[in-house]
Amino acid sequence: MDLGLTGRTVFVTGPAKGMGAAITAAFASEGCRLALAGRDLDAIAPVADAARAGGADVVVLGCDIESPDSVERAAAKTMSRYGRIDVLVNVAGGSGPVGTPSWQTSPAEFEQIVRLNMNGCFHTMRAVLPGMIEQRYGKIVNVGGTFGLRGRAGRMSYSASKWGLRGITKSTALEVGQYNINVNLVAPGMVDGERFRSKVVPDAMRRHQCSEQEAVDRHAAEYALRRISADRDVANACLFLASDVSRQITGIDLPVDGGWAAL
């Protein structure tokens, strides 16, 4: 199926690794023009180089999503180069404390992850929406998480931030639908990668006194499909919601979790 994304300008936050790198590669393979925004330009460079090697037009932008001014500058540079922003994919975010109960979470830890996961998406949406409204076209895909759909013990701060992002997504979808702009959220479950292996799995190993593989298997057993998601699964969902194939879908939470949050 032709997703009709060729030539679209896609602004991606958090493109340097994991899901962000997979999402960047997926849009590059569809013939999109890419604006890759993040703080660590050295980490973004190989992702950008790989996209260019495949023929994509790519600009790399220094951007701190917690700073409204930084985000505004990155959006303005994208507009200057490409003349428009068609798609915004908000991948950048953090995981916050893992395995820490709410009463042991410090105010600083809570505020940091809420600020990053909620304010960051608010700043980028605020920066790109005026242009999308003017051109009467836009697709926004926010990457949330299934713990923002069902909650999770030991992940209160992260869960709170992703619940909040759902509210941002749904309210904005209602506001901008009249301008032919779709705003949706992809909610990954556990995704096998650096964060899963370095934070989630070790926490499970400590709690259950088990091996790494047993910890992975425990997580997989919670899902209907009995497997952990891969980066490409999240990337494919983002492609779908950024394309006109999903033109009549807005304001949704799309779990990509092998069957957990919605079952």
C-alpha positions in Angstrom: 0.0 0.0 0.0 1.3 3.5 -0.9 1.1 5.6 2.3 1.5 8.8 0.3 4.2 10.1 2.5 6.7 10.9 -0.3 7.9 14.5 -0.1 6.3 15.1 3.3 8.3 17.1 5.8 8.6 15.2 9.1 9.9 16.8 12.3 11.1 14.1 14.8 12.2 14.6 18.3 14.4 12.0 20.0 15.7 10.4 16.8 19.1 9.3 18.1 18.5 5.7 19.3 16.0 3.0 19.9 12.4 3.8 18.8 13.5 7.2 17.5 16.1 5.8 15.2 13.7 3.2 13.9 11.0 5.8 13.3 13.5 8.0 11.5 14.5 5.1 9.3 10.9 4.2 8.5 10.0 7.7 7.4 13.2 8.0 5.4 12.3 4.8 3.5 8.9 6.4 2.6 10.7 9.3 0.9 10.1 11.9 3.5 12.2 15.0 4.2 13.4 14.8 7.8 14.1 17.4 10.5 15.8 15.5 13.3 15.8 17.4 16.6 17.6 16.6 19.8 20.3 17.7 22.3 23.0 15.2 21.4 24.0 16.0 17.8 26.8 13.4 17.8 24.3 10.7 18.6 21.9 11.8 15.9 24.6 12.0 13.2 24.8 8.3 12.3 21.0 8.1 12.1 21.0 11.1 9.8 23.9 9.7 7.7 22.0 6.4 7.3 18.9 8.2 6.1 20.9 10.3 3.7 22.6 7.2 2.3 19.2 6.0 1.4 18.4 9.2 -0.5 16.6 11.2 2.2 16.9 15.0 2.6 17.8 15.5 6.2 18.6 18.4 8.5 19.8 17.9 12.1 18.8 20.5 14.6 20.0 21.2 18.1 16.9 21.3 20.3 16.0 21.0 24.0 12.3 20.1 24.1 12.1 21.4 27.6 12.9 24.9 26.4 10.1 26.7 24.4 12.7 29.0 22.8 14.9 26.1 21.6 11.9 24.4 20.1 10.7 27.5 18.4 14.1 28.0 16.8 14.2 24.4 15.6 10.8 24.7 14.1 11.7 28.0 12.4 14.8 26.5 10.9 12.8 23.6 9.5 10.3 26.0 8.0 13.1 28.1 6.5 14.6 25.0 4.8 11.5 23.1 3.7 8.7 25.7 3.7 6.4 23.6 5.7 6.1 20.9 8.4 3.6 18.2 7.6 4.2 15.7 10.3 5.4 16.0 13.9 6.5 12.8 15.7 7.2 13.3 19.4 9.5 10.5 20.5 11.8 12.2 23.0 11.1 11.4 26.6 12.3 9.5 29.6 11.3 6.7 31.9 11.7 8.2 35.3 12.2 6.1 38.5 11.8 2.4 38.0 10.6 0.2 40.9 10.2 3.1 43.2 6.9 3.4 45.1 5.1 6.8 45.0 5.9 7.7 48.6 9.6 7.1 48.0 9.7 9.2 44.8 11.2 12.6 45.4 9.5 15.8 44.2 12.5 16.4 41.9 12.2 13.0 40.3 8.5 13.4 39.7 8.7 17.0 38.4 11.6 16.1 36.0 9.8 13.3 34.2 6.5 15.1 34.0 8.2 18.2 32.6 10.1 16.1 30.0 7.2 13.9 28.9 4.4 16.4 29.0 5.9 19.9 28.5 8.2 18.7 25.7 5.3 17.6 23.6 3.3 20.7 24.4 6.2 22.9 23.3 6.7 21.1 20.0 3.0 21.0 19.2 2.7 24.7 20.0 5.6 25.5 17.7 4.3 23.6 14.6 0.5 24.0 14.9 0.2 27.6 13.5 1.9 26.5 10.3 -0.2 23.4 10.0 -3.4 25.4 10.6 -2.3 27.9 7.9 -1.7 25.1 5.4 -4.8 23.2 6.5 -2.9 20.0 6.9 -1.0 18.2 9.6 -0.4 15.0 11.4 0.9 14.8 15.0 1.9 11.5 16.5 2.8 11.5 20.2 4.6 8.5 21.6 3.1 7.7 25.0 3.1 4.4 26.8 0.8 1.6 28.0 1.4 2.6 31.6 -0.5 5.7 30.7 -3.5 3.5 29.9 -3.5 1.1 32.8 -1.0 2.4 35.3 1.9 0.4 36.8 3.1 -0.1 40.4 6.6 1.3 40.8 6.2 3.5 37.8 3.9 6.2 39.1 5.8 9.2 37.8 6.2 7.8 34.3 2.5 6.7 34.3 1.4 10.1 35.4 3.3 11.8 32.6 1.9 9.5 30.0 -1.7 9.9 31.3 -1.2 13.6 31.0 0.1 13.3 27.5 -3.1 11.5 26.5 -5.1 14.5 27.7 -2.9 16.9 25.7 -3.4 14.7 22.7 -7.1 14.3 22.9 -7.9 17.9 23.7 -5.7 19.2 20.9 -7.3 16.8 18.5 -10.7 18.3 19.3 -9.3 21.8 18.8 -7.5 21.4 15.4 -9.6 18.8 13.6 -11.5 21.6 11.9 -8.2 22.5 10.2 -7.6 19.0 8.7 -5.1 18.1 11.4 -5.0 14.7 13.0 -3.5 14.3 16.5 -3.0 10.8 17.8 -0.9 8.8 20.4 1.0 5.6 20.0 1.3 3.7 23.2 4.2 1.2 23.2 4.3 -1.6 25.7 7.7 -3.0 26.6 10.0 -2.5 23.7 13.2 -4.5 23.6 16.1 -2.1 23.6 18.6 -0.3 25.7 16.1 1.2 28.2 14.3 -2.1 28.6 17.5 -4.1 29.1 19.3 -1.5 31.4 16.4 -0.5 33.7 13.3 -2.7 33.4 14.9 -6.1 33.2 17.4 -5.5 36.1 14.5 -4.3 38.3 12.6 -7.5 37.5 15.7 -9.6 38.2 16.0 -8.0 41.6 12.4 -8.3 42.5 12.0 -11.9 41.4 15.6 -13.1 42.0 15.7 -14.5 38.5 18.0 -14.5 35.4 17.9 -11.9 32.7 16.1 -14.2 30.3 13.6 -15.2 32.9 12.9 -11.5 33.6 12.3 -11.0 29.8 10.0 -14.1 29.7 8.0 -12.8 32.7 7.2 -9.6 30.8 6.4 -11.5 27.6 4.0 -13.8 29.4 1.8 -10.8 30.3 1.0 -10.2 26.7 -1.6 -12.0 24.5 1.0 -12.5 21.8 3.7 -13.7 24.3 6.4 -11.5 22.9 8.1 -8.2 23.5 7.6 -5.5 20.9 10.4 -4.4 18.6 11.3 -0.8 17.6 9.9 -1.5 14.1 6.5 -2.3 15.5 6.3 1.2 17.0 7.7 2.8 13.8 5.0 1.1 11.6 2.3 2.4 13.9 3.7 5.9 13.5 3.8 5.6 9.8 0.2 4.6 9.7 -1.0 7.5 11.9 1.1 10.0 9.9 -0.3 8.9 6.6 -3.6 9.7 4.8 -4.5 6.1 5.1 -5.6 7.0 8.6 -7.3 10.3 7.5 -10.4 9.6 9.6 -8.6 8.7 12.8 -7.9 11.3 15.4 -7.6 11.6 19.2 -6.9 7.9 19.7 -4.5 5.9 21.9 -3.1 3.0 19.8 -1.4 0.4 22.0 1.5 -1.4 20.4 2.0 -4.0 23.1 1.2 -7.5 21.9 -2.1 -7.3 23.7 -2.0 -6.0 27.3 -3.4 -2.5 27.9 -6.6 -3.0 25.9 -7.4 -6.6 26.9 
